[in-house]
């Protein structure tokens, strides 16, 4: 039996045991994991350094290296996030609907765990912690498969999680890591329908599209973020620059960073040179249309068709001049990834039209796209940001990791 099938079977069995665990038991396990990560921080960082060394040898980009990097501060942040998760209400068992029928049947729809969640992700060893703890809180078992770029880090983190679970009332097998990072193993995981209830990929656009094409397990699509900011003709210049700097530079390697600016013609005529000068002063690589490039032809790259759909995950932007709000909406709906989009305008009516017509999980008015995050939205922890429309959309907190079951109480009724 392959590693994937063996761990799939074990996870399925563990999911039934998780169904019996109480909120108190799950929360205690989470506290133990938080403490164990801090206790093992030196070892985890040493293992993480192995991944970073390999990354340097193979020439990984700075943005990918940043996603792999673990520090004491980042491990402390993991610890704190887990304790915040403990404080959140447990969605399992929540009664969503109650119906009392004329024939005496009492019907309740309740939240229940999904069962076995599989998570496949690139870089980001913090996802190992996020996925494991969110699954535990919601009474699920989880199978994790990270990428080779964070292999040592993921194995070290999993060792800490298992040490903590051994001290808890939860089955250690509720959290599994596939250590083999080969393509064949990934393909096996994509098609493990007998054990896995849902597959969640996290990574770049091409990676997620590959998973969707290859998987027979139901996929919950997440993550890729070709996010836009549309600058309305009357947008305030200072507000616009502040939002752009935050959305692009605060952390360029994440999926809610802005990747493309759409500038209404009138605003561009009045402020285009100042915008370009600001972007270049911030060392942002600009891919502009012909109008934008003309403002600094020696530095600005002429945008190609590929640039309009690019998720740079770096200090790069595509910039296009558009004639109207409707043109901006059409462009976003053509090239966007349904993640996060924004409009900067003083006009609430234009903002509402933009928000209504843009097809995305989160649409902002006068704010940075960087807020698309479970904690920032007040949902608590998240397992990812769904860019599809079925089951869950936007930041996926605890309720997104549950399904529903109908409980019916009778007194002998027959139909």
N, C-alpha and C positions, 0 to 999 in steps of 0.2 A: 504494500500500500504506500502511495506517495505521501510526502510530508503534507501536502495540501489536503488530501482526502483524510489522512489520519487526524489532522487538527480540525478539519471540518466536522468529522464525526464526534470528536471530543467536545467541540464547542456546542454542537446540537444537544448533546446530553447535558452539558452545563447550563444551557438555556432553560431547560426544564427545572433544574435546581434553583436557578435565579428567580424563577417565577414564584418561589416560595419565600424568598427573602423579604424581610420587612424594611421599611424606610430607615429605622434605627440601625439595622445591621449594615445596610448599604452605606449610610453616612459614616459609620465607624470605619468601614473599609477604606473609604475615601480619605479620612483623616490619617489613617495608617500609611496610605500611599504618599500623601503630602509630606509626612514626616520622613519617610524612607528616602524620598528623592533628595531632600536636603542632607540627610545623613550620608548618602552615597554621592554627593555632588562632586567631590574630588575625583572619584573613579569615573563618573559619567563624563566629566570634562576631559580627563585623560583619553578616554575612548573617542570622544568627539574630536580631539586633536588628531587622531589617526585618520578620521574621515577628511579633515581639513588638509592634512598632508597629501592624501591621495588626490583630493580635489585640485590642489595646486599643481601636482604632477601632471594631471590630465588636462589642465587649463580651463577649469570651470570659471564662469564669469563671476565678477564681484557680487552681483545680486544673488546668485545661487549660493555662493560661499556665505553670504550674510544669512540666508535662510537655514543653512546647516549649522551655523555657529551656536554653541551653547556657552554661556558664561554663568558665573555665580548669580548675577542679577537676573538672568533669564530663568534659571532654575528656581530662584526665590519667587519670581513671577508665576511660575507653574504652581508652586506651593500655595501661593495666595489665591490663585484662580480656583484651585481645588477646594479651598476653604469657602470661597464664595459660592461654589457649586453646592457644597454641603448646606449652605444657608437657604438655598432655593427650595420651593415646594416640590415635592415628588408628584409628578403628573399621573403616575400609575394608580389606577383605581378611581380616578376622578369621574364622577357621573356627569356625562355631557347632555343627556336627554332622558326624561322620564315620561312614560305613557301608561295610563291606566285605562284599559279597554272595558267596554260595556259588559263583556263576558267574564270579567274578573281577572284577566291576565294583567300582571304588573310587569312592565318592560322597562329595562334600564340599558342605556348605551354607556359603556365605560371605556376609559383608556387602558390599554394593556401593552406590554412590551412587544416590539416587532418580532423578537426571537433571536436570530443570529444576524448580526450586521458584519459585512466585510468592508474593509476600508483599504484602498490602494492609493498611495500618495507619493509625490516626488519631494526629495530633500526634506526639510522641516521636521526634524525629530520631535519638536514640540507637539506635532499632531499625534504622535504615539500616546502621549499623556492625555491630550484632549479627548481623543476617540475612546480610549480605555475608560476614563473617568465618566464621560457622558453616558457610555453604554452601561456602566455599573449603576449610575444614578437611576436610569430608566429600566433597570432589571433585564437588560439584554446581555447576551454573550457577544463577543466581538473577535474577529480574525483580522489582524493587521498585516499589511504587506507594504513596507517602505521601499525606497529605492536603494540601489547599491551605493549611492553617494552619501548616505547616512547610515550605512549598515552597522558599523561599530557602535554608534550612538544609540540606535534603536535596540540593539541587543542588550546594551548596558541598562537602558531605561526599563526594558521588559524584565530584566533580572530584579530590579528594585521593586517593580509592581508585584511580581510573584512573591518576593520576600514579604511584602506587606500583606498580600492576600492570604499567605500561610498563617498569619496571626489573626485572621478575621473569620467570620462565620460564612463567608462566601466561597464558592468553589474556585480554586486557583485556575482551573481550566476555562473559566469564563473569559479570560483574556489570553489570546494566542497571537504569536508573532511568526509569520512565515519568514524564515531566515534566508531561504534560497531566493535570490532576487533575479533569477533568470526569466526570460520571456516565456519559456514553457510553463514555469510555475504560475506566472500571471495568467496565462491562458487557461490553465486548470481552474484557477480561482474564479475566473469570469463565468465558468460554466458549471459550477458546483451547486446546481439547483436543488439537489436532494438535501442539502444542509443549510444553505444560505438563503435568507429571506430578502435581503436588499444589499446592493453593492454601491458604495459611495466613493467615487474617485475625486481626488484633489490634486490639481496640478495645472499645467498650461493648457491652452486651447487644443493643441494637436493631441496631447495625451488624453484629454477627456473625450475627444471625438473618437480616438482609437478604442477606448474602453466601450463606448456606446455601440460602436460597430461590431465589436467582438463578443460582447457579453450576452449570454442567454439568461443570466440572473437579472432580475429587475434592477435598473440603474437609477439612482437619484443624482441627477446631474448638478455639479457644483462648479463654481470658482472662476472660470476664465473671465477676465475683466478688461475688455476694451472700452474703458469708461470715457465719456465725453463731458466737456463743459461748453455750453452755448452762451456766448456773450451777446446779449441783446443790445440793440442800437443805443439805448439810454442807460446802459449799465454804469454804475459808479466805478471809476478807474481804480481808486485805492482798494475798494472791496474786491474788485476783480483780481488785482495782482495778489492780494493776500490769500484769496481762495486758491488761485492757481499754484502759488508757491507751496501751500500746505498740501494740496491734493497731489502734486507731483514730487515734492522733495522730502516731505516728512518721513516717508519710507517708500522709496520708488519700487521696491521689489514685491509689493503686495498687490492682490487682485483688485482692491478698491482705489488704487492710485489712478489719477487721470492719465490717459494716453493720447487724447486728441482734443484740440480746441477748435470750435466752430465760431467764427467771428462775423457778426452781421456787418454788411458793407458800410453803412453809415458810421458805425463805431470804429471800424478799421480805418476809414478815411481820416478820422480825427485822432485816433490813438494808436494806429498800427505800428508806427515807428517806435513809439515808447514801449509797446508790448514786446516787440522783437528785441529791443535793446535790453529790456529786463530779463527776458529768457536767456539771452546770450551771456549777460552778466552773471547769471546763476549757473553758468556752464551746462545749460541744457542743450542737447543736440536737437536742432529744429529741422523737421522735414516739412517744407511748406509748398503750397501750390504756387503758381507763377506769380501771383500778386504778392504773396508773402516773401518769396525768394528775392523778388526785385528790390526789397528793402535792404538786403545785405547779401548780394549774390556770391560773395567770396566765402561766406560762412554757412549760409542756409542751404541745405540739400533740397533739390527738387523732389517733391513727394511722388511716389509711384502708386499705382493702384493697390499694391500690397500694403503700403503704409497706412491706408485708411482702415484696414482691418487688423493692424498689428498691435499685439500686447507686448510692449517693449520691456516692461519690468525693469526699467533702468532710467537714467536721467535723459530721456528722449521724449519728444512730442511730435505729433503731426498737427499741422495748423492749416485750416482751410477757411477761405472767405465765402460766406453764403449771402444770398440776397434777401431771404425772408426766414421767419420762424418755421414756416412749413417746409422749406428746403432743408433746414437743419434737422427737423423731425424725420424727413425722408432719408437723409444721410445716416442718421443714427439707427433707424430701423433697418437699413440695408447692411451696415457694417458693424453695428454693436453686438454685444454678446448677452444682452438682456440682464446685465448686472446692475450698474449704478450710473445714472446720468444726471446732469445738473444744468440749470439755467440761472444766469445772473441778470436780474432785471428789477426795476422799481415798480413794475406794473403787475399787480396780482392777477389780472385777467389773462395776460399773456403767459404768466407762469402756470396758471391752472390749465390753459390750453396745451401747453408743452407737457405738463405732467400727465394730462389725460391721454394724449396721443402717442407719447413715447412708450415703446414696449420694453419695459425693464422692471426688475424686481424692486428697485428703489429709485425714486426720482426726486431730486433736491431743488429747492428754490433758495438761492442766496446762501449756500452752505457747501462745504467741501465734501467730496465723495468719500473721503476717508472715514466717515462716520458709519459706513455700512458694516456693522459688526454687532454681534449679539449683546456684548456688554454695553456698548454705546447706546443701543436701542432700548436697553433696560430689560432684555430678555434673559440676561445671565449668560452662561456659557453657550457656545455654539459649536457644532460639528462641521460647519461649512456654510456657504451661501448658495442656496439653490437658485439656478437661473432657468428652471423650467416651471411648469404651471401645475403639475399633478402632485398631489399629496402635500408638498411644502414649497414655499417660494420665499426668497430672501434669506436673511440670517436664520439658520435652523437651530433653535434652542431645544430644550428637553421635549416639548410636545411633539416635535417633528420625528422623534425617535420612538414614537408609540403608534400603535394601530388602535382599532376599536373592536369591542366584542359586545354583543347584545346578550344580556342576562334576562331570562323570562321566568317569572314565578307564577305557578298556577295552583289550582285546587282540584285538579282532575279534569280540566277542560279537554274536549276533543272537537275536531273540526268535521 
